[in-house]
Amino acid sequence: MPTYDYECDACEHRFEVFQSITSDPIDKCPKCGKKKARRLIGAGAGLIFKGSGFYCTDYKSKSYKQDESVARAKKASKEVKESAKASPSPTTEGSKKNGSSSSSSSS
């Protein structure tokens, strides 16, 4: 249930009340007993949902996070290996150029 802030206009007493969203605002001050209490407008608070049944990305277990980091590391190393195979190394390319230039100059 939400917490609402109240202030009494008669004695200036400030207090909080846990109330249902659908319940009517309180008008009687618990300190002086006069019907001068009014609900204050507050910034509210962020909601935190804990437990099962919410989004799969919320509050993951430690084992799930560890498994996920291992999977990311494997994927990254696989991508590095594939990119190394796809791009030729500079030493191989340099030797090809040297070999082709020497054969063309001797002919």
CNS distance restraints for C-alpha pairs under 8 A (distance, minus, plus):
assign (resid   1 and name CA) (resid  18 and name CA) 6.19 0.50 0.50
assign (resid   1 and name CA) (resid  19 and name CA) 5.96 0.50 0.50
assign (resid   1 and name CA) (resid  20 and name CA) 5.52 0.50 0.50
assign (resid   1 and name CA) (resid  21 and name CA) 7.35 0.50 0.50
assign (resid   2 and name CA) (resid  18 and name CA) 5.77 0.50 0.50
assign (resid   2 and name CA) (resid  19 and name CA) 5.95 0.50 0.50
assign (resid   2 and name CA) (resid  20 and name CA) 6.55 0.50 0.50
assign (resid   2 and name CA) (resid  21 and name CA) 6.96 0.50 0.50
assign (resid   3 and name CA) (resid  16 and name CA) 6.37 0.50 0.50
assign (resid   3 and name CA) (resid  17 and name CA) 5.53 0.50 0.50
assign (resid   3 and name CA) (resid  18 and name CA) 4.46 0.50 0.50
assign (resid   3 and name CA) (resid  19 and name CA) 6.32 0.50 0.50
assign (resid   4 and name CA) (resid  16 and name CA) 5.50 0.50 0.50
assign (resid   4 and name CA) (resid  17 and name CA) 5.32 0.50 0.50
assign (resid   4 and name CA) (resid  18 and name CA) 6.35 0.50 0.50
assign (resid   4 and name CA) (resid  19 and name CA) 7.05 0.50 0.50
assign (resid   4 and name CA) (resid  39 and name CA) 6.93 0.50 0.50
assign (resid   4 and name CA) (resid  40 and name CA) 7.42 0.50 0.50
assign (resid   4 and name CA) (resid  42 and name CA) 7.93 0.50 0.50
assign (resid   5 and name CA) (resid  14 and name CA) 7.22 0.50 0.50
assign (resid   5 and name CA) (resid  15 and name CA) 5.89 0.50 0.50
assign (resid   5 and name CA) (resid  16 and name CA) 4.53 0.50 0.50
assign (resid   5 and name CA) (resid  17 and name CA) 6.58 0.50 0.50
assign (resid   5 and name CA) (resid  39 and name CA) 5.93 0.50 0.50
assign (resid   5 and name CA) (resid  40 and name CA) 5.44 0.50 0.50
assign (resid   5 and name CA) (resid  41 and name CA) 7.59 0.50 0.50
assign (resid   5 and name CA) (resid  42 and name CA) 7.33 0.50 0.50
assign (resid   6 and name CA) (resid  14 and name CA) 5.66 0.50 0.50
assign (resid   6 and name CA) (resid  15 and name CA) 5.35 0.50 0.50
assign (resid   6 and name CA) (resid  16 and name CA) 6.01 0.50 0.50
assign (resid   6 and name CA) (resid  17 and name CA) 7.62 0.50 0.50
assign (resid   6 and name CA) (resid  37 and name CA) 6.32 0.50 0.50
assign (resid   6 and name CA) (resid  38 and name CA) 5.44 0.50 0.50
assign (resid   6 and name CA) (resid  39 and name CA) 4.43 0.50 0.50
assign (resid   6 and name CA) (resid  40 and name CA) 5.38 0.50 0.50
assign (resid   7 and name CA) (resid  12 and name CA) 5.96 0.50 0.50
assign (resid   7 and name CA) (resid  13 and name CA) 5.57 0.50 0.50
assign (resid   7 and name CA) (resid  14 and name CA) 4.39 0.50 0.50
assign (resid   7 and name CA) (resid  15 and name CA) 6.44 0.50 0.50
assign (resid   7 and name CA) (resid  29 and name CA) 7.99 0.50 0.50
assign (resid   7 and name CA) (resid  37 and name CA) 5.41 0.50 0.50
assign (resid   7 and name CA) (resid  38 and name CA) 5.60 0.50 0.50
assign (resid   7 and name CA) (resid  39 and name CA) 6.64 0.50 0.50
assign (resid   7 and name CA) (resid  40 and name CA) 6.89 0.50 0.50
assign (resid   8 and name CA) (resid  12 and name CA) 4.79 0.50 0.50
assign (resid   8 and name CA) (resid  13 and name CA) 5.26 0.50 0.50
assign (resid   8 and name CA) (resid  14 and name CA) 6.57 0.50 0.50
assign (resid   8 and name CA) (resid  29 and name CA) 5.98 0.50 0.50
assign (resid   8 and name CA) (resid  36 and name CA) 5.33 0.50 0.50
assign (resid   8 and name CA) (resid  37 and name CA) 4.01 0.50 0.50
assign (resid   8 and name CA) (resid  38 and name CA) 6.29 0.50 0.50
assign (resid   9 and name CA) (resid  13 and name CA) 7.88 0.50 0.50
assign (resid   9 and name CA) (resid  36 and name CA) 5.32 0.50 0.50
assign (resid   9 and name CA) (resid  37 and name CA) 6.13 0.50 0.50
assign (resid   9 and name CA) (resid  38 and name CA) 7.50 0.50 0.50
assign (resid  10 and name CA) (resid  32 and name CA) 7.97 0.50 0.50
assign (resid  10 and name CA) (resid  34 and name CA) 7.23 0.50 0.50
assign (resid  10 and name CA) (resid  36 and name CA) 6.00 0.50 0.50
assign (resid  10 and name CA) (resid  37 and name CA) 7.93 0.50 0.50
assign (resid  11 and name CA) (resid  32 and name CA) 6.87 0.50 0.50
assign (resid  13 and name CA) (resid  29 and name CA) 7.79 0.50 0.50
assign (resid  13 and name CA) (resid  31 and name CA) 7.12 0.50 0.50
assign (resid  19 and name CA) (resid  23 and name CA) 6.58 0.50 0.50
assign (resid  25 and name CA) (resid  38 and name CA) 7.55 0.50 0.50
assign (resid  25 and name CA) (resid  39 and name CA) 6.64 0.50 0.50
assign (resid  26 and name CA) (resid  37 and name CA) 6.74 0.50 0.50
assign (resid  26 and name CA) (resid  38 and name CA) 7.08 0.50 0.50
assign (resid  26 and name CA) (resid  39 and name CA) 7.47 0.50 0.50
assign (resid  27 and name CA) (resid  35 and name CA) 5.04 0.50 0.50
assign (resid  27 and name CA) (resid  36 and name CA) 5.89 0.50 0.50
assign (resid  27 and name CA) (resid  37 and name CA) 4.58 0.50 0.50
assign (resid  27 and name CA) (resid  38 and name CA) 6.05 0.50 0.50
assign (resid  28 and name CA) (resid  33 and name CA) 5.78 0.50 0.50
assign (resid  28 and name CA) (resid  34 and name CA) 5.51 0.50 0.50
assign (resid  28 and name CA) (resid  35 and name CA) 4.13 0.50 0.50
assign (resid  28 and name CA) (resid  36 and name CA) 6.19 0.50 0.50
assign (resid  28 and name CA) (resid  37 and name CA) 5.54 0.50 0.50
assign (resid  29 and name CA) (resid  33 and name CA) 4.89 0.50 0.50
assign (resid  29 and name CA) (resid  34 and name CA) 5.63 0.50 0.50
assign (resid  29 and name CA) (resid  35 and name CA) 6.23 0.50 0.50
assign (resid  29 and name CA) (resid  36 and name CA) 6.60 0.50 0.50
assign (resid  29 and name CA) (resid  37 and name CA) 5.33 0.50 0.50
assign (resid  49 and name CA) (resid  54 and name CA) 7.33 0.50 0.50
assign (resid  50 and name CA) (resid  54 and name CA) 7.71 0.50 0.50
assign (resid  50 and name CA) (resid  59 and name CA) 7.28 0.50 0.50
assign (resid  54 and name CA) (resid  58 and name CA) 7.07 0.50 0.50
assign (resid  56 and name CA) (resid  60 and name CA) 7.40 0.50 0.50
assign (resid  60 and name CA) (resid  64 and name CA) 6.42 0.50 0.50
assign (resid  60 and name CA) (resid  65 and name CA) 6.74 0.50 0.50
assign (resid  61 and name CA) (resid  65 and name CA) 6.43 0.50 0.50
assign (resid  62 and name CA) (resid  66 and name CA) 6.20 0.50 0.50
assign (resid  63 and name CA) (resid  67 and name CA) 6.16 0.50 0.50
assign (resid  64 and name CA) (resid  68 and name CA) 6.08 0.50 0.50
assign (resid  65 and name CA) (resid  69 and name CA) 6.22 0.50 0.50
assign (resid  66 and name CA) (resid  70 and name CA) 6.28 0.50 0.50
assign (resid  67 and name CA) (resid  71 and name CA) 6.23 0.50 0.50
assign (resid  68 and name CA) (resid  72 and name CA) 6.25 0.50 0.50
assign (resid  69 and name CA) (resid  73 and name CA) 6.21 0.50 0.50
assign (resid  70 and name CA) (resid  74 and name CA) 6.27 0.50 0.50
assign (resid  71 and name CA) (resid  75 and name CA) 6.19 0.50 0.50
assign (resid  72 and name CA) (resid  76 and name CA) 6.12 0.50 0.50
assign (resid  73 and name CA) (resid  77 and name CA) 6.22 0.50 0.50
assign (resid  74 and name CA) (resid  78 and name CA) 6.14 0.50 0.50
assign (resid  75 and name CA) (resid  79 and name CA) 6.22 0.50 0.50
assign (resid  76 and name CA) (resid  80 and name CA) 6.26 0.50 0.50
assign (resid  77 and name CA) (resid  81 and name CA) 6.25 0.50 0.50
assign (resid  78 and name CA) (resid  82 and name CA) 6.19 0.50 0.50
assign (resid  79 and name CA) (resid  83 and name CA) 6.09 0.50 0.50
assign (resid  80 and name CA) (resid  84 and name CA) 6.17 0.50 0.50
assign (resid  81 and name CA) (resid  85 and name CA) 6.37 0.50 0.50
assign (resid  82 and name CA) (resid  86 and name CA) 6.23 0.50 0.50
assign (resid  83 and name CA) (resid  87 and name CA) 6.25 0.50 0.50
assign (resid  84 and name CA) (resid  88 and name CA) 7.50 0.50 0.50
assign (resid  88 and name CA) (resid  92 and name CA) 7.05 0.50 0.50
assign (resid  88 and name CA) (resid  93 and name CA) 7.03 0.50 0.50
assign (resid  89 and name CA) (resid  93 and name CA) 6.56 0.50 0.50
assign (resid  90 and name CA) (resid  94 and name CA) 6.04 0.50 0.50
assign (resid  91 and name CA) (resid  95 and name CA) 6.26 0.50 0.50
assign (resid  92 and name CA) (resid  96 and name CA) 6.39 0.50 0.50
assign (resid  93 and name CA) (resid  97 and name CA) 6.41 0.50 0.50
assign (resid  94 and name CA) (resid  98 and name CA) 6.25 0.50 0.50
assign (resid  95 and name CA) (resid  99 and name CA) 6.02 0.50 0.50
assign (resid  96 and name CA) (resid 100 and name CA) 6.11 0.50 0.50
assign (resid  97 and name CA) (resid 101 and name CA) 6.05 0.50 0.50
assign (resid  98 and name CA) (resid 102 and name CA) 6.22 0.50 0.50
assign (resid  99 and name CA) (resid 103 and name CA) 6.28 0.50 0.50
assign (resid 100 and name CA) (resid 104 and name CA) 6.11 0.50 0.50
assign (resid 101 and name CA) (resid 105 and name CA) 6.10 0.50 0.50
assign (resid 102 and name CA) (resid 106 and name CA) 6.24 0.50 0.50
assign (resid 103 and name CA) (resid 107 and name CA) 6.58 0.50 0.50
